[in-house]
Structure formats: C-alpha cells, structure tokens
Amino acid sequence: MESFARLLDALLYTRSRTAKLRLIADYLVATPDPDRGWALAALTGTLDLKAVQPSMLKALIASRVDPTLFALSHDFVGDMAETISLLWPELPGDRPPSPSLDAVVGQLAGLSRKDAPAVAAALLDRLDVQGRYALIKLATGALRIGVSARLAKTGFAQGFGLDVEAVEEVWHGLAPPFEPLFDWATGAGPQPTAGDVPVFRPFMLASPLDDGVTLDLAAHVAEWKWDGIRVQIVHAGGQTRLFSRTGDDISGSFPDVALALDRPLALDGELLVRGEGQADGIAASGSFNALQQRLGRKAPTAKLMAERPAFIRVYDLLSDAGEDVRTAPWAQRRARLEAVLPSLDPSRFELSPLVEAASWDDLALLRDAARDAAIEGLMLKRRDAPYVAGRKVGQWFKWKRSALTADCVLMYAQRGHGRRSSLYSDFTFGCWTPDGQLLPVGKAYSGFTDAELAMLDKFVRASTLQKFGPVREVEKSLVLEVAFDSIHASSRHKSGLAMRFPRISRIRTDKPAAEADTIAALLKLAT
C-alpha cells in the first residue's frame, strides 16, 4: 500500500504527461502481482468498491475530530480525501505495518455497508497520511490525479514494450487484477484473447487537412463529418456494448441503441439524436447540445429517451459474423456495410451518405454551404485504406468548415462577477507541446448555457489541484471546444499565441485530454 500511495502522490504533483507515463510504467514493472493489477484497475477506473461512501467517511472523521474543524479545513483544502488524511488522529504507540494493496482490496471487496465503517476506520488507523489519502481515493474510486484510463494503459504498454492498441484489443475481455495481461507482458504467458465477448477496437482517426491542399477525388471518398460523438457498437456472444472513443462502455446511457443490435457485428459511427424532418432521405439530426442531455446519464428515463431518441449514423464495418474485416480496403468494407445495414433497425442505424462532387472546387462549395447544426465539415478517406488504429498519415483527413475552432484542455478557473460571483465562470485553457506540456492559449467566459456553466463549476470544485487566491488549478482532463475569430502570434504569452474573441462552443466530455490540439496546430492558423 505504501508504494501505491507514493505513486498517487507523485502523479498528483506531476504535470508532464511524459513524466506521468514514466511513473506508471516504473511502478507496474517493479511491483509484484497482484498489487500492480489492483493499481492498474484503480488507475483505469475498473475497480469498484461500493461499500465505502463519502458520507460514511465524513461520519467517521466527525466522530474523531471536531466537526467544525473538519468543515473549516475541508473548505480551505478543497479535497475531502486530503482533509481526512491530514486530520485523522494518530493512535498512541507504534503503528502496525502497512497492509499490501491486495490485502486492502480483499478487505474492501464485498464488504457490507454495515461492516464498512469499522473496517475503514481500522485501515485508516494503520496508515500514515499518504496511505490514508491513497486508501480513501482507492475506496471511493475518485482518484482525480490527472490520469485517464487511456494514459494508464499507455503507461502499462510503455513499461513492458507493448503496443497500446494491442492492449486495448483485449482489455474488455479481462478483469482485475489482470493476471493474464501481466503474464503476457512479462513473457510468462501468451497474449490474451478476447474470446466470445464484445470488445473495443481502437478507432482509426483523421488528420486535419491543411489549407490549400487538394486531394484526388478518384482516390478518395468524401462523407459528412457529423457533429455527435464517435462510437463503436459491438455484438458478440449474445451481448451488445456501446463504446465511446476512449473505450468507455456507455451502453447504460443509450440502452435504446444497444438493445437494437442483435447480430454479430462491430460498427463504427457517430452517435446522434434525432431532429425534426428529413432531407434527401437522411433523417435530421439534433444538435450536439441535444445529445449532451443524454451523455453521462447511466439510467436515462423513458421520457428522456422518447424526447431525445438516439441513433448511429454508421461510417464503417469492423467485424461481420465474427470475421475481422479491418484489413480490407475501405471500398470493400463499404460494400459489405451497405449489404448489412438494411437488415438492422432503420430507426437506430443509418448509413452515413457519401458526398458526390465533380471537382475539388465543387466539394469546397458543398462544405461551405453545409450549415446544418450536426455537420462539422467533411471527411476524406482513401478508397484503398485499411482500418488501422490511430492517426495514420495520408489515409483519412478531416476538413472542417471555415469557422476556427480548437480542442483545448481546461487548466484554470476563476470566479465571475455580478450574478456569477458564486460560480467559476472564467476559464483558461491550453494545448499540448511536443514534450507533453500544456501551455495556456486563451481565456473565455462566454459561449456556454447556464446548465453548462453549472457543470463546469461542479467540475472545477471537484477537480481542484491547487489554489492561487481566487484562481483554481484543475485536473487536466476536461476538453473544451473553443471557437475564435482569429489567432495571432504573440511574444507576451508563453505559448506564443493570442486568440481573438475566444468562446467555449461546447464541452467535449467524449474526448480524452491527450487528443486535444497542439500548439503547433494552432500556430498554423496564426496570422
């Protein structure tokens, strides 16, 4: 438990993505089984210890220290786990040896709510400040240390010299503490197979199309870039799962879609909600804001599903009847997809149409004329391209409309003024440098609805890392799509950039922070 506590402490105070990866890799390589498996489960959010709740922990500390002291300390510190770990009174005499992480998980797993207070208190008595902090974070599942599931998997892969995409391929077929995964990583066993279960396959991604670049339309196909969230739906072994682009299982949030697939397929597409009407045989799509009302709801009501019916506009076919077709060229996959889709529920699955144009100039006119709220621009794909994980140069391109936008990571927040004085409403955001650092590129205090502002304020309060007077530094995990009129080179800013009239156009809860834009990409837009 001591080494895990040191890992969490180091990750909390490390800002560099590269350094975080090194810390995770070193820990997983050096730590024996099964402790490292439980640590990986905690870092990836796959460890569920339901018996220990924040309310129970608050009751425990209230029985040990003055409740007013705790309330004042909590308000000052901002983090419940840190406050309790600092205030928890030390017992007289020598502290017994720290338990192993495996022993802690063993005690907490399957624990009843009735027994949880006594067990949690006994564990807190055995640990020092760092250990108590780690225990609370582990037990409640709220690490908030700036590590995403993808980052943890990447750290694992780097530590053992594996391809992270290969790890993703088998991840959903495994369970903590991941003994087969570590056996494979250390050479003690074969590569795990997913078996007859619906597994996530890493997405193929597109590169931005640089201004002035034209492509050969004989070698490429164009289709609309829809403004929803990229998903993958997989049916295997009698089960269906809906995955986000980060590999998270979101089936519970969209059961109306998940239950509609009942044959062995793996499809890549855009999750949307239906709007009103139809044009050229394509159902109208609702805005991203309409879709956002359903995102993150683990058990949506029947009323919400009826008001915001979800469906997938399908881009690609990854697997058909158990056959992996990703190595086939796009043209062959498209032909099979067109043959498969008519057998699926048309209210839940719709083929993404191709965009026909006689010339590049005609295609540009179509792109600029597309003002539908659910269209971001165009995707251009090589007709002979296989489906390969990640962003492969020269295979897929995204050609957004002329409006300037960037995906940035929220870094700092400050309270507003007037009616917003009680909320964090001024947000500073940044983009990535080549060495994995985030540098601020702008600040915005507009563009969001009241509901989105409330969501941002809640995120800031729950994810604060440090306080600087009225400013809070937050966990670098939330991506904001920022719209701006122009961007200019500036020697006054560390990033070398200054945005003109930036505003938050949407909150990208579906996008991992590591996939946010880079300083180099923004520099290409600078005038």
C-alpha positions in Angstrom: 0.0 0.0 0.0 2.9 2.3 0.7 4.3 2.2 -2.8 0.8 2.7 -4.3 0.4 5.7 -2.0 3.7 7.2 -3.2 2.6 6.6 -6.8 -0.6 8.6 -6.3 1.2 11.4 -4.6 3.8 11.6 -7.4 1.1 11.6 -10.1 -0.8 14.3 -8.3 2.1 16.7 -8.3 3.4 15.8 -11.8 2.2 17.9 -14.7 4.1 16.4 -17.6 2.3 13.7 -19.5 5.6 12.0 -20.3 6.6 12.0 -16.6 3.3 10.5 -15.6 3.7 7.7 -18.1 7.2 7.0 -16.7 5.9 6.9 -13.1 3.1 4.5 -14.1 5.4 2.3 -16.1 8.1 2.1 -13.4 5.6 1.2 -10.8 3.9 -1.5 -12.8 7.2 -3.1 -13.8 8.7 -3.0 -10.2 5.6 -4.0 -8.2 4.7 -7.7 -7.8 1.4 -9.3 -8.6 -1.4 -8.9 -7.7 -0.8 -5.4 -6.2 0.1 -4.0 -9.6 -3.0 -5.4 -11.1 -5.2 -3.7 -8.5 -3.3 -0.5 -9.0 -3.9 -0.6 -12.8 -7.6 -1.3 -12.1 -7.7 1.8 -9.8 -6.0 4.0 -12.4 -8.3 2.9 -15.2 -11.5 3.1 -13.2 -12.3 -0.6 -13.3 -12.1 -1.2 -9.5 -15.5 -0.9 -7.9 -15.6 -0.9 -4.1 -19.1 0.2 -3.4 -19.2 -0.2 0.4 -17.1 2.9 1.2 -19.1 6.1 0.5 -18.0 9.7 1.1 -20.9 10.2 3.6 -19.6 7.3 5.7 -16.1 8.8 5.7 -17.4 12.2 6.8 -19.3 10.5 9.6 -16.1 8.7 10.7 -14.0 11.8 10.8 -16.8 13.7 12.6 -16.5 11.0 15.3 -12.7 11.6 15.7 -12.3 15.4 15.4 -14.4 18.5 16.0 -17.0 18.7 13.1 -16.5 22.4 12.8 -12.7 22.0 12.5 -13.3 19.4 9.7 -15.8 21.7 7.9 -13.4 24.7 8.0 -10.4 22.5 7.0 -12.4 20.9 4.1 -13.4 24.4 2.9 -9.8 25.5 2.9 -8.2 22.3 1.5 -11.0 21.6 -1.0 -10.4 17.9 -1.2 -12.2 15.5 1.2 -9.6 12.7 1.0 -6.8 15.1 1.7 -8.6 16.8 4.6 -9.5 13.5 6.3 -6.0 12.0 5.8 -4.4 15.1 7.4 -6.9 15.4 10.3 -7.2 11.7 11.2 -5.7 11.3 14.7 -2.7 9.1 15.2 -3.1 6.2 17.7 -0.6 6.1 20.5 2.3 3.6 20.2 3.9 2.1 17.2 1.8 1.9 14.1 1.5 -1.7 12.7 3.0 -2.5 9.3 1.2 -1.1 6.3 -1.0 -3.7 4.6 -0.4 -4.7 1.0 -2.7 -3.2 -1.7 -4.0 -6.7 -2.3 -4.9 -7.1 1.4 -6.7 -3.7 1.3 -8.8 -4.6 -1.7 -9.5 -8.0 -0.2 -10.9 -6.4 2.9 -13.0 -3.8 1.0 -14.3 -6.0 -1.8 -17.7 -7.5 -1.0 -17.8 -5.5 2.3 -21.3 -4.8 3.6 -22.4 -1.3 4.4 -22.9 -2.4 8.0 -19.3 -3.5 8.4 -17.7 -0.8 6.3 -17.2 1.9 9.0 -15.3 -0.4 11.3 -13.1 -1.9 8.6 -12.4 1.6 7.0 -11.5 3.1 10.5 -9.2 0.2 11.3 -7.4 0.6 8.0 -7.1 4.4 8.4 -5.5 3.7 11.9 -2.8 1.5 10.3 -1.7 4.0 7.6 0.2 7.3 7.6 -1.0 10.5 5.9 0.0 9.4 2.4 -1.5 5.9 2.9 -4.8 7.3 4.3 -5.1 9.6 1.2 -4.5 6.7 -1.1 -6.9 4.5 0.7 -9.8 7.0 0.5 -9.1 7.6 -3.2 -9.0 3.9 -3.9 -12.1 3.1 -1.9 -14.3 5.9 -3.3 -13.0 5.5 -6.9 -12.4 9.2 -7.2 -8.7 9.5 -7.9 -8.7 12.8 -9.7 -4.9 12.8 -10.1 -4.8 13.8 -13.8 -4.6 10.2 -15.1 -7.1 8.9 -17.6 -7.8 5.3 -18.3 -6.0 5.6 -21.7 -3.0 7.2 -20.1 -2.7 4.4 -17.6 -2.9 1.8 -20.3 -0.3 3.6 -22.3 2.0 3.6 -19.2 1.5 -0.1 -18.9 2.3 -0.7 -22.6 5.4 1.5 -22.4 6.7 -0.2 -19.3 6.6 -3.6 -20.9 7.3 -2.6 -24.5 3.9 -3.4 -25.9 1.6 -1.7 -28.4 -1.1 0.1 -26.5 -3.6 -0.7 -29.3 -2.9 -4.4 -28.7 -3.7 -3.8 -25.1 -6.9 -2.1 -25.9 -7.9 -5.0 -28.2 -8.1 -7.5 -25.2 -8.8 -5.1 -22.4 -12.6 -5.6 -22.1 -12.2 -9.3 -22.0 -10.1 -9.2 -18.8 -10.9 -8.4 -15.2 -8.8 -7.1 -12.3 -6.1 -7.9 -11.2 -5.3 -8.7 -14.8 -3.0 -11.7 -14.2 -3.2 -12.9 -17.9 -2.3 -9.4 -19.0 0.8 -9.2 -16.8 1.8 -12.8 -17.7 1.7 -11.7 -21.4 3.6 -8.5 -20.6 6.4 -10.4 -18.8 6.6 -13.3 -21.2 5.2 -15.8 -18.7 2.1 -16.4 -20.8 0.5 -16.0 -24.3 -1.3 -12.8 -25.4 -4.8 -12.9 -24.0 -7.7 -13.3 -26.5 -11.0 -11.5 -26.1 -12.9 -14.7 -26.6 -16.6 -14.5 -27.5 -17.3 -11.2 -25.9 -17.9 -7.7 -27.4 -14.6 -5.9 -27.2 -13.5 -2.4 -28.1 -11.3 -1.9 -31.1 -9.1 1.2 -31.2 -10.5 3.8 -33.6 -9.0 5.0 -36.8 -8.5 8.7 -36.7 -8.3 11.5 -39.3 -5.6 14.1 -39.7 -6.6 17.8 -40.3 -6.4 18.8 -44.0 -4.0 21.7 -44.3 -5.2 24.9 -46.0 -4.6 24.9 -49.8 -4.2 21.1 -50.0 -6.3 19.3 -52.6 -6.9 15.6 -52.9 -7.5 13.4 -55.9 -11.2 12.6 -55.7 -10.6 9.4 -57.8 -8.6 8.0 -55.0 -10.6 9.5 -52.1 -14.2 9.4 -51.0 -15.9 12.2 -49.1 -18.6 12.0 -46.5 -20.0 14.4 -43.9 -18.3 14.8 -40.6 -21.3 14.7 -38.3 -21.3 16.6 -35.0 -22.2 13.9 -32.5 -19.8 11.6 -30.6 -17.8 8.9 -32.2 -18.9 5.4 -31.0 -18.4 1.8 -31.7 -21.2 -0.7 -31.2 -20.3 -4.4 -30.9 -22.4 -7.6 -30.6 -20.7 -10.9 -29.7 -21.6 -13.9 -27.6 -25.2 -12.7 -27.1 -24.1 -9.4 -25.7 -24.0 -5.8 -27.1 -21.8 -3.0 -25.9 -21.6 0.6 -27.0 -18.2 2.2 -26.6 -17.1 5.8 -26.6 -13.9 6.9 -28.4 -12.0 6.4 -25.1 -13.2 2.8 -24.8 -15.7 3.5 -22.0 -18.8 1.3 -22.0 -21.7 3.7 -22.4 -24.4 1.1 -23.1 -26.3 2.0 -20.0 -26.6 5.6 -21.1 -28.1 4.6 -24.5 -30.0 1.3 -24.0 -32.3 2.2 -26.8 -29.4 1.9 -29.2 -27.5 -1.0 -27.6 -30.6 -3.2 -27.5 -31.3 -2.7 -31.2 -28.2 -4.7 -32.3 -28.7 -8.4 -32.0 -26.4 -9.9 -34.7 -22.6 -10.4 -34.6 -21.3 -7.1 -35.9 -18.8 -4.3 -35.0 -19.8 -0.9 -36.4 -18.0 2.5 -36.3 -20.2 5.5 -36.4 -21.5 8.8 -35.0 -24.0 8.8 -32.1 -26.7 11.4 -32.7 -30.2 12.3 -31.5 -32.9 12.8 -34.0 -34.1 16.2 -35.0 -37.3 17.0 -36.9 -37.8 16.3 -40.6 -35.8 14.6 -43.3 -33.8 15.8 -46.3 -32.6 13.7 -49.3 -33.6 10.5 -47.4 -31.5 11.4 -44.4 -33.1 12.0 -41.1 -32.5 15.4 -39.5 -30.0 15.3 -36.6 -30.3 17.2 -33.4 -27.6 19.5 -32.2 -24.7 18.4 -30.0 -26.4 20.2 -27.1 -29.4 18.0 -27.5 -27.2 14.9 -27.4 -25.4 16.2 -24.4 -28.6 16.0 -22.4 -28.2 12.2 -22.6 -24.5 11.9 -22.1 -23.4 10.7 -18.7 -26.8 9.5 -17.6 -26.3 6.0 -16.5 -30.1 5.2 -16.4 -32.0 7.6 -18.7 -35.7 7.9 -18.2 -38.2 6.6 -20.7 -39.4 10.2 -21.2 -35.9 11.4 -22.0 -35.3 8.6 -24.5 -38.6 9.4 -26.1 -37.8 13.1 -26.3 -34.2 12.5 -27.4 -34.2 9.2 -29.4 -30.6 8.2 -30.2 -29.3 6.5 -33.3 -26.0 5.8 -35.0 -25.1 7.2 -38.4 -22.7 4.3 -39.4 -19.4 5.1 -41.0 -17.6 1.7 -41.2 -17.8 -2.0 -40.7 -15.1 -3.6 -38.5 -16.3 -7.1 -38.0 -19.1 -9.2 -39.6 -20.3 -12.6 -38.3 -17.0 -13.0 -36.3 -14.8 -12.1 -39.2 -12.4 -9.1 -38.7 -12.6 -7.1 -41.9 -10.4 -4.1 -40.8 -7.5 -5.2 -43.1 -9.8 -5.0 -46.2 -9.7 -1.7 -48.2 -12.4 0.9 -47.5 -14.2 0.2 -50.7 -14.7 -3.5 -49.8 -15.8 -2.7 -46.2 -18.3 -0.1 -47.5 -19.8 -2.6 -49.9 -20.3 -5.1 -47.1 -21.7 -2.4 -44.8 -24.2 -1.4 -47.5 -25.3 -5.0 -47.7 -25.6 -5.4 -43.9 -27.4 -2.2 -42.8 -30.8 -3.0 -44.5 -31.2 -5.9 -42.0 -30.8 -3.6 -39.0 -33.4 -1.4 -37.3 -33.6 1.8 -39.5 -34.7 3.9 -36.6 -31.3 3.2 -34.8 -28.9 2.6 -37.7 -28.5 4.7 -40.7 -25.7 4.7 -43.4 -23.6 7.8 -43.5 -24.1 9.0 -47.1 -21.2 9.8 -49.4 -20.8 13.3 -50.8 -20.5 13.4 -54.5 -18.7 16.3 -56.3 -17.4 16.7 -59.8 -14.4 18.6 -58.7 -12.5 19.8 -55.7 -13.9 23.3 -56.0 -17.4 21.9 -56.1 -16.7 19.9 -53.0 -15.4 23.0 -51.2 -18.7 24.8 -52.1 -20.7 21.9 -50.7 -18.7 22.0 -47.5 -19.1 25.8 -47.1 -22.8 25.6 -47.8 -23.5 22.9 -45.2 -24.8 24.9 -42.3 -26.6 22.0 -40.6 -26.1 22.1 -36.9 -25.0 18.5 -36.9 -22.4 18.9 -39.7 -18.8 19.9 -38.8 -17.4 19.6 -42.3 -16.1 16.7 -44.4 -14.2 13.5 -44.0 -12.0 12.4 -46.9 -10.8 8.7 -46.9 -8.6 6.8 -49.3 -10.7 4.2 -51.1 -7.9 1.6 -50.6 -7.2 2.4 -46.9 -7.5 -0.4 -44.4 -8.9 0.4 -41.0 -5.9 0.9 -38.7 -5.8 2.2 -35.2 -4.7 5.7 -34.6 -4.0 8.7 -36.9 -2.2 7.3 -39.9 -0.7 10.0 -42.2 -2.3 10.1 -45.7 -5.2 7.8 -45.0 -8.1 9.8 -43.5 -8.5 13.6 -43.4 -10.9 15.9 -41.7 -11.8 19.1 -43.5 -13.8 21.3 -41.1 -15.8 24.3 -42.1 -14.1 27.7 -42.2 -15.0 28.6 -38.7 -11.9 28.4 -36.5 -12.2 26.0 -33.5 -9.7 24.1 -31.4 -10.0 21.4 -28.8 -8.3 22.7 -25.7 -7.8 21.4 -22.1 -9.2 23.3 -19.2 -6.3 24.4 -16.9 -7.5 27.2 -14.6 -10.8 28.7 -13.4 -11.7 31.9 -11.6 -15.0 33.1 -10.1 -17.0 35.6 -12.2 -18.6 38.9 -11.2 -22.1 40.1 -10.5 -24.6 37.3 -10.7 -21.8 34.9 -11.5 -19.8 35.8 -8.4 -20.6 32.5 -6.7 -19.6 30.4 -9.8 -16.4 29.7 -11.6 -17.1 31.2 -15.0 -13.7 32.5 -16.3 -11.8 29.6 -17.8 -8.2 29.4 -19.0 -7.4 26.6 -21.4 -4.3 25.2 -23.1 -2.9 23.0 -25.8 0.0 20.5 -25.9 3.6 21.0 -26.7 5.7 18.1 -28.3 7.1 17.1 -24.9 3.7 16.7 -23.3 3.3 20.1 -21.6 0.1 22.1 -21.6 0.5 25.8 -22.3 -2.3 28.3 -21.9 -3.6 29.6 -25.3 -6.7 31.6 -24.2 -9.3 32.5 -21.7 -13.1 32.5 -22.1 -16.1 33.5 -20.1 -18.9 33.1 -22.6 -20.4 30.6 -25.1 -22.0 28.2 -22.6 -25.5 27.8 -21.4 -26.5 28.1 -17.7 -26.6 24.3 -17.4 -23.2 24.0 -19.0 -21.8 26.7 -16.6 -23.2 24.7 -13.7 -21.5 21.6 -15.0 -18.2 23.5 -15.4 -18.4 25.0 -11.9 -19.1 21.5 -10.4 -16.1 20.1 -12.3 -13.8 22.8 -11.0 -14.8 22.3 -7.4 -14.4 18.5 -7.6 -11.1 18.6 -9.6 -9.1 21.4 -7.9 -5.4 20.7 -7.6 -4.1 24.0 -6.3 -5.4 27.4 -5.2 -3.8 30.7 -6.1 -6.0 33.3 -4.5 -9.3 33.4 -6.5 -7.8 31.1 -9.2 -8.0 27.3 -9.1 -5.8 25.0 -11.0 -7.8 21.9 -12.0 -7.1 18.4 -13.1 -6.1 18.5 -16.8 -8.8 16.1 -18.0 -11.7 18.2 -19.5 -11.6 19.1 -23.1 -13.4 22.3 -24.3 -14.0 23.1 -27.9 -13.1 26.7 -28.2 -14.3 28.9 -31.1 -12.4 32.1 -32.0 -12.4 34.7 -34.8 -8.7 34.7 -35.3 -5.4 33.8 -33.7 -2.2 35.7 -33.7 1.5 35.3 -32.8 2.2 37.0 -29.5 5.5 37.4 -27.7 3.7 38.3 -24.5 2.3 34.8 -24.0 4.3 31.7 -23.1 2.5 29.7 -25.9 3.4 32.4 -28.4 -0.3 32.8 -29.3 -3.2 35.1 -28.6 -6.8 34.3 -29.5 -9.3 37.0 -30.6 -12.8 36.7 -29.1 -12.5 33.1 -27.8 -15.7 31.5 -26.6 -16.5 28.0 -25.5 -18.6 26.3 -28.1 -19.1 23.0 -26.3 -17.8 20.7 -23.6 -16.1 17.6 -25.1 -16.7 15.1 -22.3 -16.4 12.4 -25.0 -12.8 13.3 -25.9 -9.7 12.4 -23.9 -7.4 15.2 -23.0 -4.5 13.6 -24.7 -6.3 14.1 -28.1 -6.7 17.8 -27.6 -5.0 20.1 -30.2 -1.3 21.0 -30.1 0.4 24.4 -30.1 1.9 23.5 -33.5 -1.6 23.0 -35.0 -2.7 26.4 -33.7 0.4 28.1 -35.0 -0.6 27.0 -38.5 -3.8 29.1 -38.0 -1.9 32.2 -36.7 -2.0 35.3 -38.8 
